[in-house]
């Protein structure tokens, strides 16, 4: 085996796909991630809203590569890159030498200069985020059941989601169904059906990345679910007592942030240009500019299509980029022709609104309603890793569909004094 060392930072869709596609090449591979699991982010909101358990959408990275002796998995946090010395710098002070480096470090939520809002308005990017939101959501109902002050009780039963992209719409729909369908018979002092779910969007419509007619359909479905959608006014303040939308203060105790993302600091590590979201601006072959041995993929990279539009930050895009970089590395090591510039193949956009409504935009065909919901479900089950987890998620969804009961409604682990 040649001693060409490929270091991959990030065990998300792009990084895992890359390592899978390097199988059989004469290389050593080191996968570094600060968490020990690969996360199926498209279903993370279902953990936050009590539909699925954490173990149904996350899998140990080591398990993926247990039969790949050339792959070493490290649980560690990368804090920098020395591109001159060809070294990845770890938080514990160690340095990992590389011949080829692939940065697939993802993104986190962005508060547009108001990071002080994060403690009261968590985003949704990790399992920890999801369990925090789930805990706060369920505790709000529990505390409302105990509360005797009508104003405080109303604030506890008001849930605000900031941002009407797919995550925000999906969260709003399921929280509404939880309050109106799943919980009413379980409480005695409150009527959970009176909960207020407010979806805030600074722009003029929900799901702006979708065609207008699909966006309009999603809005009507949200209205049918009782979601209060507020357009055209940004959130100007978030606090423990509530949220300010434009100039209007709304008392609430649960806020979820789904309004923006910020890339990892990979561009800063390398000293290369980045876009407004912090994503590294890469060459057409996904290399870092001026650095032939460093590739950047997934949500960490700003990749443009031929028409000038950005490649979306979704799982299929990251997987395609991982496969492309694997082909480039293979060509380099085998002396074969290098593939042309990266070309993104859009496979469609999907979003669900509640239990039996969804929208799908394949470009050449657009679906909505019950049929789209089934296609959405089958597509997500297909992309899950392993037969065991596909069966588990399919069974959970079937149970919820038939019984209207969410199965993951356990409150665990106090996070702060506000929940005592």
C-alpha positions as CSV (number, residue, x, y, z in Angstrom):
1,X,0.0,0.0,0.0
2,X,1.3,3.5,-0.9
3,X,1.7,5.8,2.0
4,X,-0.5,8.5,0.6
5,X,-2.5,9.9,3.5
6,X,-6.0,11.3,3.0
7,X,-7.3,13.2,6.0
8,X,-11.1,13.9,6.0
9,X,-12.4,16.3,8.6
10,X,-16.1,15.9,9.1
11,X,-18.2,12.7,9.2
12,X,-21.3,14.1,7.5
13,X,-22.8,13.1,4.2
14,X,-19.9,14.5,2.1
15,X,-17.1,13.1,4.2
16,X,-18.7,9.6,4.6
17,X,-19.4,9.4,0.9
18,X,-15.8,10.3,0.1
19,X,-14.3,7.7,2.3
20,X,-16.7,5.1,0.9
21,X,-15.7,5.9,-2.6
22,X,-12.0,5.7,-1.7
23,X,-12.3,2.0,-1.0
24,X,-9.8,-0.1,-2.9
25,X,-7.4,2.7,-3.5
26,X,-3.8,2.5,-2.2
27,X,-4.3,5.1,0.5
28,X,-4.4,5.5,4.3
29,X,-7.5,7.5,5.4
30,X,-8.0,9.3,8.7
31,X,-11.5,10.5,9.5
32,X,-11.7,13.2,12.2
33,X,-14.9,14.4,13.8
34,X,-15.7,16.0,17.1
35,X,-18.7,13.7,17.5
36,X,-18.6,10.0,17.3
37,X,-21.7,9.7,15.1
38,X,-22.9,10.4,11.6
39,X,-26.2,12.3,11.7
40,X,-29.1,12.2,9.3
41,X,-29.8,15.9,9.5
42,X,-32.9,16.0,7.3
43,X,-34.9,14.2,10.0
44,X,-33.3,16.0,13.0
45,X,-36.5,18.1,13.4
46,X,-38.4,14.9,14.0
47,X,-36.2,14.2,17.1
48,X,-36.9,17.8,18.3
49,X,-40.6,17.3,17.9
50,X,-40.9,13.8,19.6
51,X,-41.5,11.7,16.5
52,X,-38.2,9.8,16.4
53,X,-35.6,8.8,18.9
54,X,-31.9,10.0,18.6
55,X,-30.8,6.4,17.9
56,X,-33.0,6.2,14.8
57,X,-31.2,9.0,12.9
58,X,-27.6,8.7,14.1
59,X,-25.0,6.0,13.8
60,X,-21.4,5.5,15.1
61,X,-18.9,6.5,12.5
62,X,-16.5,3.8,13.6
63,X,-19.2,1.2,12.7
64,X,-19.2,2.3,9.1
65,X,-15.5,1.5,8.6
66,X,-15.0,-1.5,10.9
67,X,-14.1,-3.6,7.9
68,X,-11.8,-1.0,6.4
69,X,-8.3,-1.5,8.0
70,X,-6.9,1.4,6.0
71,X,-9.4,3.8,7.7
72,X,-8.6,5.3,11.1
73,X,-11.4,7.2,12.9
74,X,-10.4,9.9,15.5
75,X,-12.8,11.6,17.9
76,X,-11.2,15.0,18.1
77,X,-11.8,18.7,17.3
78,X,-9.8,20.4,14.6
79,X,-8.9,24.0,15.4
80,X,-6.7,24.9,12.4
81,X,-4.7,23.9,9.4
82,X,-1.0,24.5,8.6
83,X,-1.1,24.2,4.9
84,X,2.7,24.8,4.6
85,X,3.6,21.9,6.9
86,X,0.7,19.8,5.6
87,X,-0.7,19.4,9.1
88,X,-4.2,19.4,10.7
89,X,-4.1,21.0,14.2
90,X,-6.2,19.4,16.9
91,X,-7.5,21.1,20.0
92,X,-5.5,18.7,22.3
93,X,-2.3,20.0,20.7
94,X,-1.7,17.1,18.4
95,X,-0.8,17.5,14.7
96,X,-1.9,15.1,11.9
97,X,0.1,15.1,8.7
98,X,-1.7,14.8,5.4
99,X,-0.9,14.4,1.8
100,X,-4.5,15.3,0.7
101,X,-6.9,17.1,3.0
102,X,-10.7,17.3,2.6
103,X,-12.6,19.7,4.8
104,X,-16.2,18.8,5.2
105,X,-16.8,20.5,8.5
106,X,-20.4,21.6,7.9
107,X,-22.2,24.6,9.3
108,X,-24.1,25.9,12.3
109,X,-26.9,28.3,12.9
110,X,-26.3,32.0,12.4
111,X,-27.9,34.8,14.4
112,X,-26.9,37.7,12.1
113,X,-24.8,39.4,14.7
114,X,-26.9,38.5,17.7
115,X,-25.2,35.5,19.1
116,X,-26.5,36.4,22.6
117,X,-29.9,35.1,21.4
118,X,-28.7,31.5,21.1
119,X,-29.3,30.5,24.8
120,X,-33.0,31.3,24.5
121,X,-33.5,30.5,20.8
122,X,-31.5,27.3,20.0
123,X,-31.0,26.3,16.4
124,X,-31.2,22.8,15.0
125,X,-28.0,21.3,13.7
126,X,-27.0,18.6,16.2
127,X,-28.5,15.9,18.4
128,X,-27.9,18.1,21.4
129,X,-29.9,20.9,19.7
130,X,-32.7,18.5,19.0
131,X,-32.9,17.1,22.5
132,X,-32.7,20.6,24.0
133,X,-35.6,21.8,21.9
134,X,-37.6,18.7,22.6
135,X,-37.0,19.1,26.3
136,X,-38.1,22.8,26.3
137,X,-41.2,21.9,24.2
138,X,-42.4,19.2,26.5
139,X,-41.6,21.1,29.6
140,X,-43.6,24.1,28.4
141,X,-46.8,22.0,28.4
142,X,-45.9,20.5,31.8
143,X,-45.2,23.9,33.4
144,X,-48.5,25.3,31.9
145,X,-50.4,22.4,33.5
146,X,-49.1,23.6,36.9
147,X,-49.3,27.4,36.3
148,X,-52.3,29.3,37.8
149,X,-51.4,32.7,36.3
150,X,-53.3,33.0,33.0
151,X,-50.7,35.3,31.3
152,X,-47.8,33.1,32.2
153,X,-49.8,30.0,31.1
154,X,-50.4,31.7,27.7
155,X,-46.8,32.5,27.3
156,X,-45.9,28.9,28.1
157,X,-48.3,27.7,25.4
158,X,-46.9,30.0,22.8
159,X,-44.2,28.6,20.5
160,X,-42.3,30.8,18.1
161,X,-40.2,29.4,15.2
162,X,-38.0,32.0,13.4
163,X,-37.4,31.3,9.7
164,X,-39.9,29.7,7.2
165,X,-37.5,27.5,5.2
166,X,-38.0,23.7,5.2
167,X,-36.8,23.3,8.9
168,X,-39.1,26.1,10.2
169,X,-42.1,24.9,8.2
170,X,-41.6,21.3,9.2
171,X,-41.2,22.2,12.9
172,X,-44.3,24.4,12.9
173,X,-46.4,21.7,11.3
174,X,-45.5,19.0,13.7
175,X,-45.6,21.1,16.9
176,X,-49.1,22.1,15.9
177,X,-50.1,18.5,15.4
178,X,-48.5,17.5,18.7
179,X,-50.6,20.2,20.5
180,X,-53.8,19.6,18.7
181,X,-53.8,15.8,18.1
182,X,-51.4,14.0,20.4
183,X,-51.6,15.7,23.7
184,X,-55.2,17.0,24.4
185,X,-56.3,13.8,26.3
186,X,-53.3,13.7,28.5
187,X,-53.7,17.1,30.3
188,X,-56.4,18.1,32.8
189,X,-55.8,21.8,33.6
190,X,-54.9,23.1,30.1
191,X,-56.3,22.6,26.6
192,X,-53.2,22.0,24.5
193,X,-55.3,22.7,21.4
194,X,-55.2,26.4,22.4
195,X,-51.4,26.5,22.0
196,X,-50.2,29.2,19.7
197,X,-47.6,28.3,17.1
198,X,-46.1,31.3,15.4
199,X,-43.9,31.0,12.3
200,X,-41.9,34.2,11.6
201,X,-40.5,35.0,8.1
202,X,-38.8,38.3,7.3
203,X,-39.4,37.6,3.6
204,X,-42.7,37.7,1.7
205,X,-43.5,33.9,1.7
206,X,-42.7,30.5,3.2
207,X,-40.3,28.1,1.5
208,X,-38.8,30.8,-0.8
209,X,-36.6,28.3,-2.6
210,X,-39.7,26.5,-3.9
211,X,-41.9,27.5,-6.8
212,X,-44.6,30.0,-5.9
213,X,-47.5,27.6,-6.3
214,X,-45.9,25.1,-3.9
215,X,-45.1,27.9,-1.4
216,X,-48.7,29.0,-1.6
217,X,-49.9,25.4,-0.9
218,X,-47.6,25.1,2.1
219,X,-48.9,28.4,3.5
220,X,-52.5,27.2,3.2
221,X,-51.7,23.9,4.9
222,X,-50.0,25.7,7.7
223,X,-53.1,27.8,8.2
224,X,-55.3,24.7,8.3
225,X,-53.0,23.4,11.1
226,X,-53.6,26.6,13.0
227,X,-50.1,28.0,12.5
228,X,-49.9,31.8,12.7
229,X,-47.6,32.7,9.9
230,X,-46.2,36.3,10.1
231,X,-44.5,37.7,7.0
232,X,-42.4,40.7,6.2
233,X,-41.1,41.5,9.7
234,X,-37.9,40.3,11.1
235,X,-37.2,39.3,14.7
236,X,-35.5,42.1,16.4
237,X,-35.1,40.7,19.9
238,X,-35.1,37.3,21.7
239,X,-35.3,37.0,25.4
240,X,-36.4,34.5,28.1
241,X,-39.7,36.4,28.4
242,X,-40.5,36.4,24.7
243,X,-39.6,37.6,21.2
244,X,-40.0,40.9,19.4
245,X,-41.3,40.7,15.9
246,X,-40.7,44.0,14.2
247,X,-42.0,46.4,16.9
248,X,-44.4,43.8,18.5
249,X,-43.5,41.9,21.6
250,X,-44.9,38.4,21.9
251,X,-44.7,36.7,25.3
252,X,-43.4,33.1,24.9
253,X,-41.2,30.7,26.6
254,X,-40.1,28.5,23.7
255,X,-38.3,29.9,20.7
256,X,-36.6,27.9,17.9
257,X,-34.2,29.5,15.5
258,X,-34.4,28.3,11.9
259,X,-33.4,31.5,10.1
260,X,-29.9,31.1,8.9
261,X,-26.6,29.1,8.8
262,X,-23.0,30.0,9.2
263,X,-20.2,27.8,7.9
264,X,-17.4,26.4,9.9
265,X,-14.2,28.5,10.1
266,X,-12.4,26.4,7.4
267,X,-11.9,29.5,5.2
268,X,-10.3,31.3,8.1
269,X,-8.0,28.3,8.8
270,X,-6.7,28.6,5.2
271,X,-6.8,32.3,4.8
272,X,-8.9,32.1,1.7
273,X,-12.0,34.2,0.6
274,X,-15.4,33.3,2.0
275,X,-19.0,34.4,1.2
276,X,-21.3,36.2,3.6
277,X,-22.2,33.0,5.3
278,X,-18.6,32.1,5.9
279,X,-18.4,29.4,3.3
280,X,-15.1,29.0,1.6
281,X,-15.1,30.1,-2.1
282,X,-13.6,27.1,-3.9
283,X,-12.3,26.4,-7.4
284,X,-14.4,24.5,-10.0
285,X,-12.7,21.3,-8.9
286,X,-13.6,22.0,-5.3
287,X,-10.0,22.8,-4.3
288,X,-9.1,25.6,-2.0
289,X,-7.7,28.4,-4.2
290,X,-4.0,28.1,-4.5
291,X,-3.8,24.9,-2.5
292,X,-3.7,21.8,-4.8
293,X,-3.8,19.3,-1.9
294,X,-6.8,20.7,-0.1
295,X,-10.5,20.2,-1.0
296,X,-13.5,21.7,0.6
297,X,-17.0,20.2,0.3
298,X,-20.5,20.3,1.7
299,X,-21.9,23.2,3.7
300,X,-18.4,24.5,4.3
301,X,-18.0,25.4,0.6
302,X,-19.6,28.0,-1.6
303,X,-20.0,26.1,-4.9
304,X,-21.6,27.9,-7.9
305,X,-23.5,26.3,-10.7
306,X,-23.0,27.3,-14.4
307,X,-26.0,29.6,-14.2
308,X,-24.4,31.5,-11.3
309,X,-26.8,30.1,-8.6
310,X,-25.3,28.4,-5.6
311,X,-25.4,24.7,-5.1
312,X,-27.9,24.2,-2.2
313,X,-26.7,23.0,1.2
314,X,-28.5,19.7,1.2
315,X,-27.4,16.1,1.6
316,X,-27.5,15.0,-2.1
317,X,-25.2,17.9,-3.0
318,X,-22.7,17.0,-0.3
319,X,-22.7,13.3,-1.4
320,X,-22.1,14.3,-5.0
321,X,-19.2,16.5,-3.9
322,X,-17.7,13.7,-1.9
323,X,-17.9,11.3,-4.8
324,X,-16.4,13.9,-7.1
325,X,-13.4,14.5,-4.9
326,X,-12.8,10.7,-4.6
327,X,-12.6,10.5,-8.4
328,X,-10.1,13.4,-8.5
329,X,-7.9,11.6,-5.8
330,X,-8.2,8.3,-7.7
331,X,-7.2,10.0,-11.0
332,X,-4.2,11.6,-9.3
333,X,-3.0,8.3,-7.7
334,X,-3.6,6.1,-10.8
335,X,-2.4,8.5,-13.5
336,X,-5.8,8.5,-15.2
337,X,-7.4,11.6,-16.7
338,X,-8.7,14.1,-14.1
339,X,-12.5,14.6,-14.2
340,X,-13.8,17.9,-15.5
341,X,-15.2,20.6,-13.2
342,X,-17.7,19.6,-10.6
343,X,-21.3,19.6,-11.9
344,X,-24.2,19.4,-9.5
345,X,-27.2,17.3,-10.5
346,X,-30.3,18.6,-8.8
347,X,-32.5,15.7,-7.7
348,X,-35.4,17.8,-6.4
349,X,-36.4,19.8,-3.3
350,X,-38.7,18.3,-0.7
351,X,-40.5,19.6,2.4
352,X,-43.3,18.2,4.6
353,X,-46.0,20.1,6.3
354,X,-47.5,18.0,9.0
355,X,-48.5,14.3,9.0
356,X,-50.0,13.9,5.5
357,X,-49.0,16.9,3.4
358,X,-45.8,17.7,1.6
359,X,-44.4,19.4,-1.5
360,X,-41.9,18.2,-3.9
361,X,-40.2,20.1,-6.8
362,X,-38.4,17.9,-9.3
363,X,-38.3,20.8,-11.8
364,X,-40.0,18.8,-14.5
365,X,-42.8,17.8,-12.2
366,X,-44.2,19.3,-9.0
367,X,-46.2,17.3,-6.4
368,X,-48.2,18.3,-3.4
369,X,-50.4,16.8,-0.8
370,X,-50.8,13.2,0.3
371,X,-48.9,11.7,-2.6
372,X,-46.0,14.0,-2.1
373,X,-45.9,13.1,1.6
374,X,-45.6,9.4,0.7
375,X,-42.8,10.1,-1.9
376,X,-41.1,12.3,0.7
377,X,-41.2,9.5,3.3
378,X,-39.9,6.8,0.8
379,X,-37.1,9.1,-0.3
380,X,-35.9,9.7,3.3
381,X,-36.1,6.0,4.2
382,X,-34.1,5.2,1.1
383,X,-31.3,7.5,2.2
384,X,-31.1,6.1,5.7
385,X,-28.1,3.9,6.4
386,X,-28.8,0.2,7.0
387,X,-31.9,-2.0,6.8
388,X,-32.3,-1.9,10.6
389,X,-32.8,1.8,10.7
390,X,-35.0,1.9,7.7
391,X,-37.3,-0.6,9.3
392,X,-37.2,1.3,12.6
393,X,-38.1,4.7,11.1
394,X,-40.7,3.2,8.8
395,X,-42.4,1.5,11.8
396,X,-42.3,4.7,13.9
397,X,-43.9,6.6,11.2
398,X,-46.6,4.0,10.6
399,X,-47.4,3.9,14.3
400,X,-47.7,7.6,14.5
401,X,-49.8,7.7,11.4
402,X,-52.2,5.1,12.8
403,X,-52.3,6.0,16.5
404,X,-51.6,9.7,16.3
405,X,-49.2,9.2,19.2
406,X,-45.6,10.4,19.2
407,X,-43.3,7.8,20.7
408,X,-40.3,9.9,21.8
409,X,-41.8,12.1,24.5
410,X,-39.4,11.5,27.4
411,X,-38.0,14.5,29.3
412,X,-34.4,13.9,30.3
413,X,-31.5,15.8,31.7
414,X,-32.1,19.3,33.0
415,X,-30.1,21.8,31.0
416,X,-30.4,24.9,33.3
417,X,-32.1,26.5,36.3
418,X,-34.8,27.8,34.0
419,X,-36.3,24.3,33.8
420,X,-36.3,23.6,37.6
